[in-house]
Amino acid sequence: MAQRISKSQKRKMQNPIIQFFKFLYLNIRILKIVAGGHGGTR
């Protein structure tokens, strides 16, 4: 982990609101994939 992280990137990573939205976005995508897959197979 010898990467250099800029201050703005560090702030984004530490920002809980951005983290929360990323988490929500991923959850919605996963739910869509799972729901779509199960709906298509049945």
N, C-alpha and C positions, 0 to 999 in steps of 0.2 A: 504494500500500500504506500508506495513512494510518490503517489500522484500529488500534484500541487492543486489545492482547492482554493478558488478565489473567494473573497469575502462575500460576494453576492450569492455564490453557490452555497456557501456554508450557511448563510442566513436563510436561504430557501429550505435547506435540509432541516434546519432547526425550527422552522416556522410550523407550528402545530396545525394551523388552518390549512396550509398547502398539503401537509401530510394527510390530513383528514379527507380532503377532496380527492387526493390520489387514491386513498383507501376506498372511498365510496365508488370512484370511477372503476377501479379494478373489480370491486364486488359486483357492480351492475353488469360489467362485461362477463364475468364468470357466470352470474345468474342467467344472463341471456343465453350463453353457450349451453349451459346445463339444461335450462328449460327447453331451448330449441331442440337440443339433441334428444331429450326424453320425449318431447312432444312428437318429433318426427318418427321415432322408432315405434311408438304405440299407435 
